[in-house]
Amino acid sequence: MSAAILKSHEKDLGGGFVVRRLLPSAVKQAVGPFIFFDHFGPIDVAPDANHDVRPHPHIGLATVTYLFEGAIDHRDSIGSYQRIEPGAINWMTAGRGIVHSERTPHDLAGQPHRTHGLQLWAALPKAHEEDEPSFTHTPQADIPVVPLDGAVVKVLIGTAFGRTSPVRTYMPTLYLDVALQAGRELRLEGLPPEAAIYPVSGEVSVDGAALVPHTMALIEAGSVPVVTAGGGPAQFVVIGGAPLDGHRYLFWNFVSSSKERLAQAADDWSAQRMGQVPGETEFIPLPKAPLRPAS
């Protein structure tokens, strides 16, 4: 059963690259550890479009990037390089601080192509907020796939339907990618204390109530929701986990349990003390708006 419905709002990241943002929300700051949820695309990228994201910093969180279409080149200040492609999970732990860029691969630059995906942030537990930064790529071939009657479930993170993802996390976390055949349904048993359902494509209903595109259904703790596809195939994701160990503050790309730590990170980035992506000199400057962390 849905406890509440979250509506998305559009955010232009520059160059006409618009995302739909569901978390954080005034209704719910986080679902399990997930404190940030962006859905981008599907976008038909013109040959002259530039959707590169220049080097920028993070602290106190892990970025979780998952593509349905397209490709992204990831580079970061600890020397990681990874071509991110559909079906893989890319988990970057920012910890005490990391800088990364996300750019169109050279073979796609100047060519018409399509991009579609999700980027989530998982807030790190307080005990791990200052961990060393790291990057882990789990290829599509290593993601468990569970074929069911009328559905296929990819266990991106966590355990579901008897399978466990190899992606390591800092707290109990669930992330599923589900494809449903037209008119078929799936019972989601054993969900974590906090969980939500987001439709990626097609018509989806939760316990008989239609879920409007670009909205997220928060699931009541202990309930067993039934998700049904409409007249055509549908795709949705399930996210969730154990509740965060306390409130988090957000400012720009920073997440922390301490407002003072956000201010320190802002000062460090302004002074370019957070490292540099090898081979890159560009960077996104700190927003000119004063530091007023979202509560």
matplotlib code that plots the C-alpha trace (Angstrom):
import matplotlib.pyplot as plt

x = [0.0, 1.3, 1.9, 2.3, 3.1, 6.1, 6.0, 9.0, 10.3, 12.5, 16.0, 18.1, 21.7, 22.9, 23.0, 19.3, 20.0, 16.9, 16.4, 13.3, 14.2, 12.2, 14.4, 15.0, 11.4, 9.5, 7.4, 10.4, 14.0, 15.3, 14.0, 16.4, 19.9, 18.7, 18.7, 18.7, 16.9, 17.3, 15.7, 17.2, 15.9, 15.1, 16.8, 17.7, 21.0, 21.8, 25.3, 26.1, 24.7, 27.1, 25.9, 29.3, 29.3, 32.6, 34.6, 32.7, 33.0, 31.1, 31.3, 29.4, 27.6, 27.9, 26.7, 24.9, 24.7, 22.6, 21.9, 19.1, 20.5, 23.7, 27.1, 29.0, 32.8, 33.5, 36.8, 37.6, 40.3, 41.5, 42.5, 39.4, 38.2, 35.2, 32.9, 29.5, 27.1, 23.5, 22.9, 26.0, 26.0, 28.6, 29.1, 31.3, 31.9, 32.7, 33.5, 35.8, 35.8, 36.1, 36.0, 34.6, 33.5, 30.8, 31.3, 30.1, 32.5, 34.6, 32.9, 29.5, 30.5, 29.3, 27.0, 23.2, 22.6, 20.1, 20.7, 18.5, 19.2, 19.0, 21.4, 20.9, 22.9, 23.1, 23.9, 26.7, 26.2, 27.7, 30.6, 31.6, 31.0, 34.8, 35.9, 38.5, 36.9, 36.6, 34.9, 33.4, 32.1, 29.8, 29.2, 25.9, 27.0, 27.5, 24.0, 21.6, 18.6, 15.5, 13.0, 9.5, 6.0, 5.4, 8.3, 12.1, 13.8, 17.4, 18.7, 21.0, 21.7, 20.7, 18.7, 15.4, 13.7, 16.4, 19.3, 21.9, 23.8, 27.6, 27.5, 28.8, 27.0, 27.4, 23.9, 21.0, 20.0, 17.6, 17.6, 15.6, 15.0, 11.7, 10.3, 6.6, 4.7, 1.4, -1.3, 0.9, 1.5, 4.2, 3.9, 6.8, 7.3, 9.9, 10.6, 12.8, 11.3, 11.5, 10.7, 9.4, 8.4, 9.1, 7.8, 10.4, 8.2, 4.7, 1.6, 2.0, -0.5, 0.3, -2.4, -4.9, -4.1, -2.5, 1.0, 1.3, 4.5, 7.4, 5.9, 7.1, 5.0, 6.2, 5.3, 4.0, 6.3, 5.3, 2.9, 3.2, 2.4, 1.2, 2.5, 0.5, 1.4, -1.3, -2.1, 1.6, 4.9, 6.1, 9.3, 9.8, 12.5, 12.2, 14.5, 14.7, 16.6, 17.0, 16.3, 19.2, 20.9, 19.8, 19.0, 21.2, 22.0, 22.5, 24.2, 24.9, 26.8, 27.5, 25.7, 26.6, 25.1, 26.9, 26.2, 29.8, 31.2, 29.2, 30.7, 34.2, 33.6, 32.4, 35.5, 37.7, 36.2, 36.4, 40.1, 40.5, 41.7, 39.7, 41.8, 41.7, 40.6, 43.8, 44.0, 41.2, 41.5, 37.8, 35.6, 32.1, 32.5, 30.7, 27.2, 27.1, 24.1, 25.0, 25.3, 21.8, 21.8, 18.5, 17.0]
y = [0.0, 3.5, 5.8, 8.8, 9.9, 12.1, 14.4, 15.1, 18.6, 19.4, 20.6, 21.9, 20.8, 23.0, 22.7, 21.7, 18.5, 18.3, 15.7, 14.9, 15.0, 13.0, 13.1, 14.9, 15.9, 18.1, 15.0, 12.6, 13.4, 9.9, 6.4, 4.1, 5.5, 7.1, 10.8, 11.9, 10.5, 11.9, 10.4, 11.7, 10.9, 9.2, 12.0, 12.1, 13.9, 16.0, 15.9, 19.5, 19.0, 19.1, 17.3, 16.9, 17.4, 19.1, 18.1, 18.7, 17.5, 15.3, 14.4, 12.2, 10.1, 7.5, 8.1, 5.2, 5.5, 3.1, 3.5, 2.1, 3.6, 5.4, 5.7, 8.0, 8.3, 8.6, 10.0, 10.9, 12.4, 9.0, 8.0, 5.9, 5.7, 3.8, 3.8, 3.4, 1.4, 0.1, -2.6, -2.0, -0.5, 2.2, 3.0, 5.9, 6.5, 10.1, 9.8, 12.6, 14.0, 13.1, 15.0, 13.5, 14.3, 12.7, 13.2, 11.9, 9.2, 10.2, 7.7, 9.2, 12.9, 14.6, 11.7, 11.5, 9.2, 8.4, 8.6, 7.4, 6.5, 7.1, 8.7, 8.2, 9.3, 7.1, 9.0, 7.2, 6.2, 8.6, 6.2, 6.2, 9.8, 10.4, 7.2, 7.1, 7.7, 4.8, 3.7, 0.3, -0.9, -4.0, -5.0, -6.1, -9.7, -9.8, -8.5, -11.3, -11.7, -13.5, -14.7, -14.9, -15.6, -12.4, -10.5, -10.2, -8.8, -7.5, -7.3, -4.3, -3.9, -6.0, -9.3, -10.2, -13.2, -15.5, -13.7, -11.3, -8.6, -8.5, -4.7, -3.9, -1.2, 0.4, -0.4, -2.6, -1.3, -2.5, -1.5, -3.5, -3.0, -4.8, -5.5, -6.5, -8.0, -6.4, -7.0, -9.0, -8.4, -8.8, -9.1, -7.4, -9.4, -8.8, -5.2, -3.2, -0.8, 2.1, 1.4, 3.2, 2.3, 4.5, 3.8, 4.1, 3.4, 2.1, 2.1, 0.9, 0.6, -0.2, -2.0, -1.0, 2.7, 4.0, 5.5, 8.7, 8.9, 10.7, 10.2, 7.9, 5.7, 5.4, 2.0, 1.5, -0.5, -4.1, -4.1, -6.3, -4.1, -5.6, -3.9, -4.4, -3.4, -1.8, -2.6, -2.8, -3.8, -1.7, -1.1, 0.2, 0.4, -0.4, 1.4, 1.2, 0.1, 0.7, 4.2, 6.6, 7.0, 10.6, 13.7, 14.8, 18.3, 18.9, 21.8, 21.6, 18.2, 17.8, 15.6, 15.5, 15.0, 18.2, 21.7, 22.7, 20.0, 21.3, 24.8, 23.2, 21.4, 24.6, 26.4, 23.5, 23.5, 27.3, 27.0, 24.0, 21.8, 18.7, 17.2, 17.2, 14.8, 13.8, 15.4, 17.9, 21.6, 22.6, 22.6, 23.7, 26.6, 26.7, 28.2, 31.9, 31.4, 31.6, 28.3, 27.5, 23.7, 22.0, 20.6]
z = [0.0, -0.9, 2.1, -0.1, -3.7, -4.5, -7.5, -9.6, -10.5, -13.5, -13.1, -16.0, -15.5, -18.4, -22.2, -22.2, -20.2, -18.1, -15.3, -13.2, -9.5, -7.0, -3.9, -1.7, -1.2, 1.3, 2.0, 2.5, 2.7, 1.9, 1.2, 3.1, 2.3, -1.0, -0.5, -4.1, -7.2, -10.7, -13.8, -17.1, -20.6, -22.7, -24.7, -28.3, -28.3, -31.3, -32.9, -31.8, -28.2, -25.2, -22.1, -20.5, -16.7, -15.8, -12.7, -9.5, -5.9, -3.5, 0.2, 2.6, -0.1, -2.7, -6.3, -7.9, -11.7, -13.8, -17.6, -19.8, -23.0, -24.0, -22.4, -20.1, -19.5, -15.7, -14.5, -10.9, -8.7, -7.4, -10.9, -11.9, -15.5, -16.5, -19.5, -18.0, -20.2, -19.8, -17.1, -15.0, -11.5, -10.8, -7.2, -6.3, -2.5, -2.0, 1.7, 2.9, -0.7, -4.3, -7.6, -10.8, -14.4, -16.5, -20.2, -23.6, -24.9, -27.9, -30.2, -29.5, -29.5, -32.6, -33.4, -32.8, -29.9, -27.2, -23.4, -20.6, -17.0, -13.3, -10.9, -7.2, -4.1, -1.0, 2.1, 4.0, 7.6, 10.1, 10.9, 7.2, 6.1, 6.2, 4.6, 1.9, -1.5, -3.9, -7.2, -8.0, -11.3, -11.4, -15.0, -16.3, -16.6, -12.8, -11.9, -10.9, -13.2, -11.9, -14.6, -13.2, -14.6, -16.6, -15.1, -15.1, -12.0, -12.0, -8.5, -8.8, -5.1, -2.1, -1.9, -3.5, -5.0, -3.6, -5.3, -3.9, -5.8, -5.5, -5.1, -1.6, 0.4, 3.9, 5.1, 4.1, 0.7, -2.1, -5.7, -8.3, -12.0, -13.0, -16.5, -16.5, -19.4, -20.4, -17.9, -15.6, -11.9, -9.3, -5.6, -3.8, -0.6, 2.0, 1.3, 3.7, 6.3, 3.8, 0.1, -3.0, -6.5, -9.5, -13.1, -15.8, -18.8, -19.6, -17.4, -13.8, -11.0, -7.3, -5.4, -8.2, -8.1, -11.3, -10.7, -12.8, -14.9, -13.1, -9.6, -6.9, -4.6, -1.0, 0.4, 3.9, 6.1, 6.4, 3.4, 0.3, -2.7, -6.0, -9.1, -12.3, -15.9, -18.1, -21.7, -22.7, -21.2, -18.3, -16.4, -12.9, -10.2, -6.5, -4.0, -0.3, 2.8, 6.5, 7.7, 7.9, 11.2, 11.7, 9.7, 6.8, 5.5, 1.8, 0.0, -3.7, -4.2, -0.5, 2.1, 5.8, 9.2, 10.1, 8.8, 9.7, 7.5, 4.6, 5.1, 5.2, 2.0, 0.3, 1.4, 0.3, -3.2, -3.5, -2.7, -5.0, -2.2, -3.0, -5.7, -9.5, -12.2, -14.1, -17.5, -16.8, -16.0, -16.1, -13.1, -11.9, -9.5, -6.2, -6.5, -5.8, -3.5, 0.2, 2.1, 3.3, 3.7, 2.9, 6.1]

ax = plt.figure().add_subplot(projection="3d")
ax.plot(x, y, z, "-o")
ax.set_aspect("equal")
plt.show()
